[in-house]
Structures are given as C-alpha cells and as structure tokens.
Amino acid sequence: MNTGISRLCSALWLPLIIFFSATILTGCGDKTADQRKAFIDFLQNTVMRSGEQIPALSEDQKQKFGPYVNDYAILYGFTQQVNRAKQDSLQPIISDLSAVRMPQDYITYRDSLRQESGSLGVLIQQLQAAKNQADNSKAGLKQPEDLKTVYDKAYTQLVTQPANQLLLVLPALQTLSQNAVLAGDLLQQQAANVTINGMSVQFTTQQQADTYNGLMKTLSQNSTSLSQAQKLLQ
C-alpha cells in the first residue's frame, strides 16, 4: 500500500517539476527579449539621434538592457575617446593654425604648433588602435539579427565614419602644421636677412626667397585640411 502511494506521488511530482522548469525558461526568454527590445529602441530613438555626444547609461537603463550593456560600452567608449581627442589635441592646433594670418604669425605660433603637431602624430596612432579594438570587440558580439541590423547602423555612424574621417584629415593637418613650423623656423633663423612688413616678406638672397615661397605654396596646397578639420569639430 505504501508502495502505491509512493508511485502515485512520484507520478504527480514529475510533471510539476517539468511544468515549473518550463515556466522558468519561458520567463528568462521573455526577459531577454524585453532587454533586446529596450536596447534596440534606445539605439534607434536616442543614440542615433544624439550625434557623437551619446549619453552614459543610467542604473535603470543598465538593468533594462542586461547583457547588452557590454554592446553599448563599445560605442560609448570609442565616442568618448574621439571627443577627448578633439578637445585635447584637435581644437588647439586648429585654433593656432587659424590664427596664422600674417608672416610674423609663423614665428609667433611655431613653438606651440611644433608641440601640437607632435601630439597629433601620437593621436593618429591612438585613434587607429582604438578603432582596431572597437572592430575586434564588435566582431566578437553574438547578436540576434534584429538587433544586429540596428547596431551595425549605429556602429557605422558612431565609430566607422568618425574614425575614417579623422584618419583621413589628421595626417594632412599634421603636414600643414609641420610646414607652418618650417616657415616660422626659416623666418626666425634668417632674421638678419629678412624684412617683414605686414604681408610683405623680403629676403637678401634669391635662394632664401625661393625656399620661403616653396613653403607658402605647400601650405596653400594643404590648406583645405584645416577647413575639413574645422568641420569635424562642428
């Protein structure tokens, strides 16, 4: 008799376990879907409409997005690096190059431009490394197709395009600044042999004049890099 009761209890208990387990799995599935939906909505309606100044996540958003917080960290981390680079390295050199309007200005700004040009070289390397790291991190993501479609668009907007633009403009801007430094060095070194009067520059030898004019021609040819860099700050 006891054996019968034992078998009956076992028969009743097993379906309950299966039902309970199925309920847990279904609940987890719904939670993951909700997290994905919330993250997709955030990407479409907030991130992709914020330009490059995308927001940090609140604690509530971190809870809502669950594991997708790590996906967002790739976007946020890269944009933070780019924004700091623009403020710390790009803005100063653009400001100094924009201030060079007369021959005397090449002497005035040559020391600061020399330092800023060196910093720009470091920035180019750092930016390329940051882009490579972001690309590698993105490649390791496992995203459902609906999220991947939206995330890829956000990644292109916030990582790929800004990086490509900067990596195209920065080397040209560095060349421009280096030639401005060379012009300042030449005018300073030939101080006893040059007369500067407003926009007019007169050397005592034709060779000095030819060297200076060559630098001015190179600066003019690369001047578009300054306007392109200015647009990146807007």
QUINORGI-V471722 format. One record per residue. N is the residue number from 1. RES is the residue in three letters. PHI is phi as a letter, one per 20 degrees, with the letter a starting at -180 (NA if undefined). PSI is psi in whole degrees, -180 to 180 (NA if undefined). D_LAST is the distance of its C-alpha to the last C-alpha in Angstrom with 1 decimal. Layout:
n->{N	N}
res->{RES	RES}
phi->{PHI	PHI}
psi->{PSI	PSI}
d_last->{D_LAST	D_LAST}
//
This chain:
n->{1	2	3	4	5	6	7	8	9	10	11	12	13	14	15	16	17	18	19	20	21	22	23	24	25	26	27	28	29	30	31	32	33	34	35	36	37	38	39	40	41	42	43	44	45	46	47	48	49	50	51	52	53	54	55	56	57	58	59	60	61	62	63	64	65	66	67	68	69	70	71	72	73	74	75	76	77	78	79	80	81	82	83	84	85	86	87	88	89	90	91	92	93	94	95	96	97	98	99	100	101	102	103	104	105	106	107	108	109	110	111	112	113	114	115	116	117	118	119	120	121	122	123	124	125	126	127	128	129	130	131	132	133	134	135	136	137	138	139	140	141	142	143	144	145	146	147	148	149	150	151	152	153	154	155	156	157	158	159	160	161	162	163	164	165	166	167	168	169	170	171	172	173	174	175	176	177	178	179	180	181	182	183	184	185	186	187	188	189	190	191	192	193	194	195	196	197	198	199	200	201	202	203	204	205	206	207	208	209	210	211	212	213	214	215	216	217	218	219	220	221	222	223	224	225	226	227	228	229	230	231	232	233	234}
res->{MET	ASN	THR	GLY	ILE	SER	ARG	LEU	CYS	SER	ALA	LEU	TRP	LEU	PRO	LEU	ILE	ILE	PHE	PHE	SER	ALA	THR	ILE	LEU	THR	GLY	CYS	GLY	ASP	LYS	THR	ALA	ASP	GLN	ARG	LYS	ALA	PHE	ILE	ASP	PHE	LEU	GLN	ASN	THR	VAL	MET	ARG	SER	GLY	GLU	GLN	ILE	PRO	ALA	LEU	SER	GLU	ASP	GLN	LYS	GLN	LYS	PHE	GLY	PRO	TYR	VAL	ASN	ASP	TYR	ALA	ILE	LEU	TYR	GLY	PHE	THR	GLN	GLN	VAL	ASN	ARG	ALA	LYS	GLN	ASP	SER	LEU	GLN	PRO	ILE	ILE	SER	ASP	LEU	SER	ALA	VAL	ARG	MET	PRO	GLN	ASP	TYR	ILE	THR	TYR	ARG	ASP	SER	LEU	ARG	GLN	GLU	SER	GLY	SER	LEU	GLY	VAL	LEU	ILE	GLN	GLN	LEU	GLN	ALA	ALA	LYS	ASN	GLN	ALA	ASP	ASN	SER	LYS	ALA	GLY	LEU	LYS	GLN	PRO	GLU	ASP	LEU	LYS	THR	VAL	TYR	ASP	LYS	ALA	TYR	THR	GLN	LEU	VAL	THR	GLN	PRO	ALA	ASN	GLN	LEU	LEU	LEU	VAL	LEU	PRO	ALA	LEU	GLN	THR	LEU	SER	GLN	ASN	ALA	VAL	LEU	ALA	GLY	ASP	LEU	LEU	GLN	GLN	GLN	ALA	ALA	ASN	VAL	THR	ILE	ASN	GLY	MET	SER	VAL	GLN	PHE	THR	THR	GLN	GLN	GLN	ALA	ASP	THR	TYR	ASN	GLY	LEU	MET	LYS	THR	LEU	SER	GLN	ASN	SER	THR	SER	LEU	SER	GLN	ALA	GLN	LYS	LEU	LEU	GLN}
phi->{NA	f	f	f	f	f	f	f	f	f	f	f	f	f	f	f	f	f	f	f	f	f	f	f	f	f	f	f	f	f	f	f	f	f	f	f	f	f	f	f	f	f	f	f	d	c	f	f	d	d	m	e	e	e	e	f	e	f	f	f	f	f	f	f	e	l	f	f	g	f	f	f	g	f	f	f	f	f	f	f	f	f	f	f	f	f	f	e	d	f	g	f	f	f	f	f	f	f	e	e	c	c	g	f	f	f	f	f	d	f	f	f	f	f	f	f	f	f	f	f	f	f	f	g	f	f	f	f	f	f	f	f	f	f	f	f	f	f	f	e	f	d	d	g	f	f	f	g	f	f	f	f	f	f	f	f	f	e	d	f	f	f	f	f	f	f	f	e	e	g	f	f	f	f	f	f	f	f	f	f	f	f	f	f	f	f	f	f	f	d	g	f	d	c	c	d	c	m	e	e	c	c	d	e	c	f	f	f	f	f	f	f	f	f	f	f	f	f	f	f	f	d	f	f	f	f	f	f	f	f	f	f	e	f}
psi->{-43	-37	-40	-42	-41	-44	-39	-44	-40	-41	-36	-35	-37	-48	-33	-40	-45	-42	-44	-42	-41	-36	-41	-45	-40	-40	-42	-40	-42	-40	-44	-41	-39	-40	-43	-43	-43	-39	-42	-44	-41	-42	-45	-44	-12	-60	-49	-2	6	4	-139	-6	68	150	155	153	140	168	-36	-42	-38	-38	-40	-35	-17	-126	-16	-3	-37	-35	-41	-33	-31	-46	-48	-43	-42	-44	-34	-42	-43	-43	-40	-39	-42	-42	-43	-32	-41	-45	-45	-43	-33	-41	-44	-41	-37	-26	-14	104	-17	159	-40	-27	-27	-35	-43	-41	3	-38	-45	-38	-33	-44	-43	-34	-40	-41	-33	-37	-41	-41	-41	-45	-43	-40	-42	-40	-41	-39	-43	-41	-43	-43	-43	-40	-42	-40	-25	-2	143	98	140	155	-38	-38	-42	-40	-46	-43	-40	-39	-43	-40	-42	-43	-39	-22	-60	-53	-49	-41	-46	-39	-47	-42	-16	-41	-40	-45	-39	-38	-36	-42	-42	-46	-37	-39	-32	-39	-43	-39	-42	-41	-43	-47	-37	-45	-31	27	-36	-14	12	144	121	122	92	-119	-7	134	124	128	160	-18	153	-34	-43	-42	-42	-40	-45	-45	-34	-40	-40	-37	-43	-41	-41	-40	-29	7	-25	-24	-30	-45	-35	-41	-38	-37	-33	-21	-14	NA}
d_last->{85.6	83.0	81.8	81.2	79.1	77.1	76.4	75.5	73.0	71.4	71.2	69.5	67.2	65.7	64.2	62.7	60.9	59.6	58.4	56.8	55.0	53.8	52.4	50.4	49.0	48.0	46.4	44.3	43.3	42.2	40.2	38.3	37.7	36.4	34.0	32.7	32.3	30.5	28.1	27.5	26.8	24.3	22.4	22.4	21.9	19.7	18.1	17.0	15.6	13.6	10.7	10.6	11.8	15.3	18.2	21.2	24.5	27.0	30.6	31.5	29.0	30.3	33.8	32.8	31.1	33.9	33.6	30.2	28.6	28.9	27.1	24.1	24.2	23.3	20.0	19.3	20.4	18.2	14.9	16.1	16.8	13.5	11.7	14.4	14.2	10.6	11.7	15.2	15.2	12.0	10.9	14.5	15.2	12.3	13.5	17.1	16.8	15.1	18.1	20.6	21.9	25.7	28.1	28.9	25.3	25.9	28.6	26.7	23.8	25.6	26.5	23.1	21.7	24.6	23.9	20.2	21.1	23.6	21.2	18.9	22.1	22.7	19.2	19.8	23.1	21.9	19.1	21.8	24.2	21.9	21.3	25.1	25.9	23.8	25.4	28.8	28.4	27.4	30.4	32.7	31.8	34.5	33.1	34.9	33.9	32.3	30.0	29.3	28.1	25.5	24.6	24.2	21.6	19.6	20.1	18.9	15.7	15.1	16.9	18.0	15.1	12.5	15.5	16.6	13.4	13.3	17.1	17.0	14.6	15.8	19.4	18.7	16.6	19.6	22.0	20.3	20.5	24.1	25.2	23.9	26.0	29.0	28.8	28.9	31.7	33.7	33.5	34.5	37.3	38.7	38.6	42.3	42.0	38.9	38.5	35.0	35.1	31.7	30.3	33.8	34.7	38.4	40.0	43.7	43.8	42.5	41.5	39.1	37.7	37.3	35.5	33.0	32.5	31.9	29.1	27.6	27.9	26.2	23.3	23.0	23.2	20.4	18.1	15.9	14.7	13.0	11.0	10.4	9.2	6.8	5.3	5.6	3.8	0.0}
//
